[in-house]
Amino acid sequence: MNHATYIDAQHVKGFIAYLARVISGATPLDFTVGFSRNKLPVGYEQEFSGYVDVRKGGGPVYVVFAQTLEDLFRMYWWDRKDYDENKLALDQVSAAIKAAVDGENCAEHQKLAHDACHEVMKWGFGVDRRPYTANMNWAKGLKKNLASVLRTGRESLSGKHPNIAAFGMDPKSNPKMNAGWTKYYALALPNHIIYDGRVGAALGFLVRRYLGSLPRHEQPASVPSELRFLWADAEGGGKLHDPSSGQYKFSKLYGGPYGSRAWARVNVQANWILSEAMNAAKADWCSGLDGLRKLEAALFMLGYDLSRADERNPMAEAA
């Protein structure tokens, strides 16, 4: 992969320009979403205007309308905590990663790396849940090579010419990418987002919106290869995250060595596109040192449930 070549591709340039307008609010998002009521932080429904409904085939949801990505950022929550509360937790995880990176050449490198991975997976999944266990078993299996494999992963994802192929090699001795390790690299590297199934879904949805905004004679017959972001559903399955519609289809993230390589590829592409669009937008809400993390948070909310994405919220209609 080459940064300059990728960013200069016709539809990548077009998508960056479109996304910059969405980030700044110049192009309205006009997005409706229903969040599961039993997962919301205390006081959420009092803070944000919405109404109670039922998800098809599911339980009660609290439906809100976001005119902009900034609105979705303000509505951010995870694990019943808002953005600032989660940032405090992430700062602690980042500190453990920094300690491990700084200590890669000391006698305690294996323990430091293991402890950092534990903090990442604990925050992302919760201790003893299946993804936590699977990722930590892989980390433990590397033994004294854990620190060097993680370093290889960081180096392979960095710079203008990342070595994505490093993630498609032997998973017993080379880095891997999935919903857990994208969290590690996002906290270990600058300008690197957490690319999970929801963020991938959000990017696919925005690509579809971008392609649909083009003059009809300029609309491609399918999603351009450079913008084929991958998505995944949360545990339990379903298609709430699927951004596909009509001629524009998006595939799912998958496991194994080739899936790891594909995940790393779309993660890097997303890093590049979002950084370029954010810099072009110059929006106050996602400026500063953690601007990209705030943009990622808004996308995380956007990808929660796309089943109402193209509906107008009746509360917005009445306004």
C-alpha positions as CSV (number, residue, x, y, z in Angstrom):
1,M,0.0,0.0,0.0
2,N,1.1,3.5,-0.8
3,H,-0.4,6.6,0.9
4,A,0.0,9.0,-2.0
5,T,-1.4,6.6,-4.6
6,Y,-4.4,5.7,-2.4
7,I,-5.3,9.2,-1.4
8,D,-5.0,10.3,-5.1
9,A,-7.5,7.7,-6.4
10,Q,-10.5,9.4,-8.0
11,H,-13.3,8.1,-5.7
12,V,-11.1,8.3,-2.6
13,K,-10.5,12.0,-3.2
14,G,-14.2,12.4,-3.8
15,F,-15.1,10.6,-0.7
16,I,-12.7,12.6,1.4
17,A,-14.2,15.9,0.1
18,Y,-17.7,14.6,0.8
19,L,-16.8,13.3,4.3
20,A,-15.2,16.7,5.2
21,R,-18.5,18.3,4.4
22,V,-20.3,15.8,6.6
23,I,-17.8,16.4,9.5
24,S,-18.2,20.1,9.3
25,G,-21.9,19.9,9.1
26,A,-22.1,21.5,5.7
27,T,-23.7,18.3,4.4
28,P,-26.4,17.2,6.9
29,L,-26.3,13.6,8.2
30,D,-30.0,13.5,9.0
31,F,-29.7,10.1,10.7
32,T,-32.2,8.2,12.9
33,V,-31.1,5.4,15.2
34,G,-32.6,3.4,18.0
35,F,-30.4,2.5,21.0
36,S,-31.2,-0.5,23.3
37,R,-32.8,1.1,26.4
38,N,-31.3,-1.5,28.8
39,K,-27.7,-0.5,27.8
40,L,-28.0,3.3,28.0
41,P,-26.2,5.3,30.7
42,V,-28.3,6.7,33.6
43,G,-30.0,9.9,32.6
44,Y,-29.4,9.5,28.8
45,E,-33.0,9.7,27.8
46,Q,-33.4,12.9,29.9
47,E,-30.4,14.5,28.2
48,F,-31.2,13.7,24.6
49,S,-34.6,14.2,23.0
50,G,-36.1,11.1,21.5
51,Y,-38.9,8.5,21.9
52,V,-39.4,4.9,22.9
53,D,-40.0,2.3,20.2
54,V,-39.4,-1.4,19.6
55,R,-36.8,-2.8,17.3
56,K,-38.1,-5.3,14.8
57,G,-37.4,-8.7,16.2
58,G,-35.9,-7.1,19.3
59,G,-36.5,-5.2,22.5
60,P,-37.3,-1.6,23.4
61,V,-35.1,1.1,21.9
62,Y,-34.7,4.8,22.5
63,V,-34.9,6.5,19.1
64,V,-32.9,9.7,18.5
65,F,-32.3,11.9,15.5
66,A,-28.8,13.3,14.6
67,Q,-28.6,16.1,12.1
68,T,-24.8,16.0,12.1
69,L,-21.9,13.7,13.1
70,E,-21.2,16.2,15.9
71,D,-24.6,15.3,17.3
72,L,-23.7,11.7,17.3
73,F,-20.4,12.4,19.1
74,R,-22.3,14.3,21.8
75,M,-24.6,11.2,22.1
76,Y,-21.6,8.9,22.5
77,W,-21.7,6.1,25.1
78,W,-20.0,2.8,25.7
79,D,-20.4,0.5,28.7
80,R,-22.8,3.0,30.2
81,K,-20.2,5.7,30.2
82,D,-19.9,8.9,28.1
83,Y,-16.9,10.0,26.1
84,D,-15.0,11.7,28.9
85,E,-15.5,8.8,31.3
86,N,-14.3,6.3,28.6
87,K,-11.3,8.6,27.8
88,L,-10.1,8.3,31.4
89,A,-10.2,4.5,31.1
90,L,-8.4,4.6,27.7
91,D,-5.7,6.9,29.2
92,Q,-5.0,4.2,31.7
93,V,-4.8,1.5,29.0
94,S,-2.5,3.8,27.0
95,A,-0.2,4.2,29.9
96,A,0.1,0.4,30.2
97,I,0.9,0.2,26.5
98,K,3.5,2.9,26.8
99,A,5.2,1.2,29.7
100,A,5.4,-2.0,27.7
101,V,6.8,-0.3,24.6
102,D,9.4,1.6,26.7
103,G,10.3,-1.7,28.4
104,E,10.7,-3.9,25.3
105,N,14.4,-4.3,25.9
106,C,14.3,-4.9,29.6
107,A,14.1,-8.2,31.4
108,E,10.4,-7.7,32.2
109,H,9.4,-7.2,28.5
110,Q,7.1,-10.3,28.4
111,K,5.2,-9.4,31.5
112,L,4.8,-5.8,30.5
113,A,3.5,-6.7,27.1
114,H,1.1,-9.3,28.6
115,D,-0.2,-6.8,31.1
116,A,-0.8,-4.2,28.4
117,C,-2.7,-6.7,26.3
118,H,-4.8,-7.6,29.4
119,E,-5.7,-4.0,29.9
120,V,-6.7,-3.5,26.3
121,M,-8.9,-6.6,26.2
122,K,-10.4,-6.0,29.6
123,W,-11.5,-2.5,28.5
124,G,-12.7,-3.7,25.1
125,F,-14.6,-6.9,26.0
126,G,-14.6,-7.6,29.8
127,V,-12.5,-10.2,31.5
128,D,-13.2,-13.8,30.7
129,R,-15.6,-13.1,27.8
130,R,-14.8,-15.1,24.7
131,P,-13.0,-12.4,22.7
132,Y,-10.9,-11.6,25.8
133,T,-10.0,-15.2,26.3
134,A,-9.2,-15.9,22.6
135,N,-6.9,-12.8,22.3
136,M,-5.1,-13.4,25.6
137,N,-4.6,-17.1,24.8
138,W,-2.9,-16.0,21.5
139,A,-0.8,-13.4,23.4
140,K,0.2,-16.0,26.0
141,G,1.1,-18.5,23.3
142,L,3.7,-16.2,21.8
143,K,5.5,-16.3,25.2
144,K,8.8,-14.3,25.0
145,N,8.1,-13.3,21.4
146,L,5.0,-11.3,22.4
147,A,6.7,-7.9,22.6
148,S,8.6,-8.3,19.3
149,V,5.5,-9.5,17.5
150,L,3.5,-6.5,18.7
151,R,6.4,-4.2,17.7
152,T,6.3,-5.8,14.2
153,G,2.6,-5.1,14.0
154,R,3.1,-1.4,15.0
155,E,5.9,-0.9,12.5
156,S,3.9,-2.7,9.7
157,L,1.0,-0.4,10.2
158,S,3.0,2.8,10.3
159,G,4.3,5.3,7.7
160,K,3.3,6.0,4.2
161,H,4.1,2.5,3.0
162,P,2.6,0.0,5.5
163,N,3.5,-3.6,5.2
164,I,0.0,-5.1,5.3
165,A,1.3,-8.5,4.3
166,A,2.8,-9.0,7.7
167,F,-0.7,-9.7,9.0
168,G,-1.3,-12.4,6.5
169,M,1.5,-14.6,7.6
170,D,1.8,-17.3,10.3
171,P,-0.4,-16.2,13.2
172,K,1.8,-18.2,15.6
173,S,4.7,-15.9,15.0
174,N,3.3,-12.8,13.3
175,P,0.9,-10.0,14.3
176,K,-2.8,-10.4,13.8
177,M,-5.7,-8.0,13.4
178,N,-9.2,-8.3,14.8
179,A,-11.6,-6.4,17.0
180,G,-9.2,-6.7,19.9
181,W,-5.9,-6.0,18.3
182,T,-7.2,-2.9,16.4
183,K,-7.8,-1.5,19.9
184,Y,-4.2,-2.2,20.9
185,Y,-2.8,-0.6,17.8
186,A,-5.1,2.4,18.0
187,L,-3.8,3.2,21.5
188,A,-0.2,2.3,20.6
189,L,0.1,4.4,17.4
190,P,-0.7,8.0,16.5
191,N,-3.5,8.7,14.0
192,H,-4.8,5.2,14.2
193,I,-8.5,4.4,14.8
194,I,-10.2,1.5,16.5
195,Y,-11.7,-0.2,13.5
196,D,-14.5,-2.5,14.7
197,G,-17.6,-3.7,13.0
198,R,-19.6,-0.6,13.9
199,V,-17.0,1.8,12.6
200,G,-16.7,-0.3,9.4
201,A,-20.5,-0.2,9.0
202,A,-20.5,3.6,9.4
203,L,-17.8,4.1,6.8
204,G,-19.7,1.8,4.4
205,F,-22.9,3.7,5.0
206,L,-21.2,7.1,4.3
207,V,-19.5,5.7,1.2
208,R,-23.0,4.7,0.0
209,R,-24.3,8.2,0.7
210,Y,-21.3,9.7,-1.2
211,L,-21.9,7.5,-4.2
212,G,-25.6,8.3,-4.2
213,S,-24.8,12.0,-4.1
214,L,-22.9,11.9,-7.4
215,P,-24.6,12.9,-10.7
216,R,-26.4,9.8,-12.0
217,H,-24.1,9.4,-15.0
218,E,-21.0,9.5,-12.6
219,Q,-22.3,6.9,-10.2
220,P,-20.3,3.6,-10.5
221,A,-22.1,0.3,-11.0
222,S,-20.6,-1.0,-7.7
223,V,-18.5,0.2,-4.8
224,P,-15.0,1.2,-6.0
225,S,-12.4,-1.2,-4.7
226,E,-10.6,1.5,-2.7
227,L,-13.8,2.2,-0.7
228,R,-14.9,-1.4,0.1
229,F,-14.9,-1.1,3.8
230,L,-15.7,-4.2,5.8
231,W,-18.3,-4.4,8.6
232,A,-19.4,-6.9,11.2
233,D,-22.3,-7.4,13.5
234,A,-22.2,-7.5,17.3
235,E,-22.6,-10.7,19.1
236,G,-26.0,-12.3,18.3
237,G,-25.8,-11.8,14.6
238,G,-28.5,-10.0,12.5
239,K,-27.9,-7.3,9.9
240,L,-28.3,-4.2,11.9
241,H,-24.8,-3.1,10.8
242,D,-25.0,-4.0,7.2
243,P,-24.5,-0.8,5.1
244,S,-25.3,-2.5,1.8
245,S,-28.2,-1.3,-0.3
246,G,-29.1,-1.7,-4.0
247,Q,-26.1,-2.0,-6.2
248,Y,-23.7,-1.0,-3.4
249,K,-22.7,-4.1,-1.4
250,F,-20.2,-4.4,1.4
251,S,-18.6,-7.6,2.7
252,K,-18.0,-8.7,6.3
253,L,-14.8,-8.8,8.3
254,Y,-13.6,-12.3,8.8
255,G,-11.0,-14.3,10.7
256,G,-7.9,-16.3,9.8
257,P,-4.6,-15.0,8.3
258,Y,-6.3,-13.5,5.2
259,G,-9.0,-11.9,7.3
260,S,-6.4,-10.4,9.5
261,R,-4.7,-8.9,6.5
262,A,-8.0,-7.5,5.1
263,W,-8.8,-6.0,8.5
264,A,-5.4,-4.3,8.7
265,R,-5.8,-3.0,5.2
266,V,-9.2,-1.3,5.8
267,N,-8.0,0.0,9.1
268,V,-5.1,1.8,7.5
269,Q,-7.3,3.1,4.7
270,A,-9.8,4.4,7.2
271,N,-6.9,6.1,9.2
272,W,-5.8,7.9,6.0
273,I,-9.2,8.9,4.8
274,L,-10.4,10.1,8.2
275,S,-7.2,12.1,8.9
276,E,-7.4,13.8,5.5
277,A,-11.2,14.6,5.8
278,M,-10.8,15.8,9.4
279,N,-8.0,18.2,8.5
280,A,-10.0,19.5,5.5
281,A,-13.1,20.0,7.6
282,K,-11.4,22.0,10.4
283,A,-14.4,21.4,12.6
284,D,-14.0,22.5,16.2
285,W,-15.8,19.5,17.7
286,C,-13.1,17.1,16.4
287,S,-10.0,19.3,16.6
288,G,-7.0,18.9,19.0
289,L,-4.9,16.0,19.9
290,D,-7.8,13.6,20.3
291,G,-9.7,14.9,17.3
292,L,-9.5,11.6,15.4
293,R,-10.6,9.6,18.5
294,K,-13.7,11.9,18.7
295,L,-14.4,11.3,15.0
296,E,-14.1,7.6,15.6
297,A,-16.5,7.9,18.5
298,A,-19.1,9.5,16.2
299,L,-18.7,6.8,13.7
300,F,-19.0,4.2,16.4
301,M,-22.5,5.6,17.2
302,L,-23.4,5.9,13.5
303,G,-22.7,2.1,13.0
304,Y,-24.8,1.0,16.0
305,D,-28.0,0.2,14.0
306,L,-28.5,1.2,10.4
307,S,-32.1,-0.2,10.2
308,R,-33.6,3.3,10.5
309,A,-30.8,5.1,8.8
310,D,-32.8,6.5,5.9
311,E,-35.9,7.3,7.9
312,R,-36.8,10.8,9.0
313,N,-37.4,11.0,12.7
314,P,-41.0,12.2,13.3
315,M,-39.7,14.5,16.0
316,A,-37.4,16.2,13.5
317,E,-40.3,16.5,11.0
318,A,-42.4,18.2,13.7
319,A,-39.6,20.7,14.6
